[in-house]
Amino acid sequence: MTEQGQLTDVDDTDESAGDDEPDVDARIDEIAEETDTSPREVRANYQNMREYGVKPDEALRATARTFGASTKSSERSTDAVPVSEVEDWTTVEVHVAGAWEVGADAISQIAHVVDETGLMKAISWSKSDLPTLEIGESYRIADAVVDTEEHPDGGSTRPYLSLNSSTTVQEMDDDVETPEGL
């Protein structure tokens, strides 16, 4: 029950119960220490996001951003994965097959990136202040978020890379292998 006597389905006996990340408590303590904030306040922010269905790793990153802590995770792999295998937060090495600026204030650029396994869209957000991806160049894109959008046909979804303020973009000296014709 809440203080007002209303029933709630939230079990607050173990605030990290059910989290897939075993180091949630440690990360909450790191955020609190880095920002000189009470761990209770950081945990409350994290738990609020979890109650709305946000995945544990994204809730931790969002909580870190809320309090001004570093969002870089030492647990995240820095190994590049093929475009066909991306999920959650990822690092890819890709070739830019197409790119264009968008008239929307929130988006600075949309690009089609490709490697030998496939092609996907990458959206660079204006607030991220990332370099412009040039057509024909290859880049290592680290800490991009994999999100999904509904296909215009209305029935299917497809993944895309969301390049945000945690993302780093580094031009590569060597070209990434691509399917013939690209």
C-alpha positions as CSV (number, residue, x, y, z in Angstrom):
1,M,0.0,0.0,0.0
2,T,1.1,3.6,-0.6
3,E,1.1,6.2,2.1
4,Q,-2.4,7.3,1.0
5,G,-3.6,3.8,1.6
6,Q,-4.1,2.9,-2.1
7,L,-3.2,-0.5,-3.4
8,T,-0.2,-0.8,-5.6
9,D,1.3,-3.7,-7.5
10,V,4.9,-2.6,-7.0
11,D,6.9,-4.8,-4.6
12,D,9.4,-2.5,-3.0
13,T,10.9,-5.1,-0.7
14,D,13.8,-5.7,-3.1
15,E,14.1,-2.7,-5.4
16,S,16.4,-4.4,-7.9
17,A,14.4,-7.7,-8.0
18,G,13.7,-8.8,-11.5
19,D,16.4,-6.8,-13.1
20,D,18.5,-8.6,-15.7
21,E,21.6,-6.7,-14.8
22,P,23.4,-8.1,-11.8
23,D,25.3,-4.9,-11.2
24,V,22.4,-2.5,-11.0
25,D,23.1,-1.7,-7.4
26,A,26.8,-1.0,-8.1
27,R,25.9,1.3,-11.0
28,I,23.3,3.2,-8.9
29,D,26.0,3.7,-6.3
30,E,28.5,4.9,-9.0
31,I,26.0,7.4,-10.3
32,A,25.2,8.6,-6.8
33,E,28.9,9.0,-5.9
34,E,29.8,10.7,-9.3
35,T,27.0,13.3,-8.9
36,D,27.1,13.7,-5.1
37,T,23.4,12.5,-5.0
38,S,21.9,10.1,-2.5
39,P,21.7,6.5,-3.7
40,R,18.0,6.5,-2.6
41,E,17.2,9.4,-5.0
42,V,19.1,7.7,-7.9
43,R,17.3,4.4,-7.2
44,A,13.9,6.1,-7.1
45,N,14.6,7.6,-10.6
46,Y,15.7,4.2,-11.9
47,Q,12.8,2.4,-10.4
48,N,10.3,4.9,-11.9
49,M,11.7,4.1,-15.3
50,R,11.5,0.4,-14.7
51,E,7.9,0.7,-13.7
52,Y,7.2,2.2,-17.1
53,G,8.8,-0.8,-18.8
54,V,12.2,0.7,-19.6
55,K,14.9,-2.0,-19.9
56,P,17.4,-2.1,-17.0
57,D,20.4,-1.0,-19.1
58,E,18.5,1.9,-20.7
59,A,17.0,2.9,-17.4
60,L,20.5,3.1,-15.9
61,R,21.8,5.2,-18.8
62,A,18.7,7.5,-18.6
63,T,19.2,7.8,-14.8
64,A,22.8,8.7,-15.3
65,R,21.9,11.4,-17.8
66,T,19.2,12.8,-15.5
67,F,21.8,13.3,-12.7
68,G,24.6,14.4,-15.1
69,A,26.7,11.3,-14.6
70,S,28.7,9.5,-17.3
71,T,26.6,7.3,-19.6
72,K,29.5,5.3,-20.8
73,S,29.3,1.7,-19.6
74,S,32.4,-0.2,-18.9
75,E,30.4,-3.4,-19.3
76,R,29.3,-2.7,-22.9
77,S,31.4,-4.5,-25.5
78,T,33.5,-2.3,-27.9
79,D,33.7,-5.1,-30.4
80,A,32.0,-4.3,-33.7
81,V,29.1,-6.6,-34.7
82,P,27.6,-7.2,-38.2
83,V,24.6,-5.0,-39.1
84,S,22.5,-8.2,-39.3
85,E,23.2,-8.9,-35.6
86,V,22.7,-5.6,-33.9
87,E,20.6,-5.3,-30.7
88,D,20.3,-2.9,-27.8
89,W,23.5,-0.8,-27.6
90,T,26.0,-1.7,-30.2
91,T,29.2,-0.9,-32.1
92,V,29.3,-1.3,-35.9
93,E,31.8,-0.7,-38.6
94,V,29.9,0.4,-41.7
95,H,30.1,2.0,-45.1
96,V,27.7,5.0,-45.8
97,A,25.6,4.1,-48.9
98,G,23.4,7.2,-48.7
99,A,22.9,10.2,-46.5
100,W,20.7,13.3,-46.3
101,E,19.9,16.1,-44.0
102,V,16.4,16.4,-42.6
103,G,14.3,19.5,-42.2
104,A,13.3,18.5,-38.7
105,D,15.0,20.4,-35.8
106,A,15.5,17.2,-33.7
107,I,17.3,15.2,-36.5
108,S,20.6,16.4,-38.0
109,Q,21.0,13.5,-40.5
110,I,19.6,10.2,-41.7
111,A,22.0,7.8,-43.4
112,H,21.9,4.3,-44.9
113,V,24.8,2.3,-43.6
114,V,25.9,-1.1,-44.9
115,D,28.3,-3.9,-44.2
116,E,28.6,-7.3,-45.9
117,T,25.6,-8.6,-43.9
118,G,23.0,-6.0,-44.6
119,L,21.8,-2.4,-44.7
120,M,20.1,-0.3,-42.1
121,K,19.1,3.3,-41.4
122,A,21.0,5.5,-39.0
123,I,19.5,8.6,-37.4
124,S,21.8,11.2,-36.0
125,W,20.0,13.5,-33.5
126,S,20.8,17.2,-33.5
127,K,21.5,17.3,-29.7
128,S,24.2,14.6,-30.2
129,D,26.5,17.0,-32.0
130,L,28.1,14.2,-34.0
131,P,30.1,14.6,-37.3
132,T,28.3,14.4,-40.6
133,L,28.5,10.9,-42.2
134,E,29.8,11.2,-45.7
135,I,28.6,9.0,-48.5
136,G,31.3,6.5,-49.6
137,E,33.2,6.7,-46.4
138,S,33.5,4.0,-43.7
139,Y,33.0,4.6,-40.0
140,R,33.2,2.9,-36.6
141,I,30.1,3.9,-34.7
142,A,30.2,3.0,-31.1
143,D,27.5,3.0,-28.4
144,A,24.6,3.5,-30.8
145,V,21.1,2.5,-29.6
146,V,19.2,0.0,-31.7
147,D,15.6,1.1,-32.0
148,T,12.7,0.0,-34.2
149,E,10.3,1.9,-36.4
150,E,7.1,0.8,-38.1
151,H,7.5,0.2,-41.8
152,P,5.2,2.4,-44.0
153,D,3.3,-0.7,-45.1
154,G,1.9,-0.7,-41.6
155,G,2.6,-4.3,-40.7
156,S,6.2,-4.8,-39.9
157,T,8.9,-3.1,-37.9
158,R,12.6,-2.7,-38.8
159,P,15.6,-1.8,-36.7
160,Y,17.6,1.4,-37.1
161,L,20.6,2.9,-35.3
162,S,19.9,5.9,-33.1
163,L,23.1,8.0,-32.8
164,N,22.9,10.0,-29.6
165,S,25.1,11.9,-27.2
166,S,26.6,8.7,-25.9
167,T,27.6,7.6,-29.5
168,T,31.0,8.1,-30.9
169,V,31.7,8.2,-34.6
170,Q,35.2,7.6,-36.0
171,E,36.1,7.6,-39.7
172,M,38.0,4.5,-40.6
173,D,41.1,4.3,-42.9
174,D,40.1,1.0,-44.5
175,D,36.8,0.6,-46.3
176,V,34.2,-1.8,-44.9
177,E,33.3,-4.7,-47.1
178,T,29.9,-4.3,-48.7
179,P,27.8,-6.4,-51.1
180,E,28.5,-5.9,-54.8
181,G,27.0,-2.8,-56.3
182,L,27.2,-0.6,-53.2
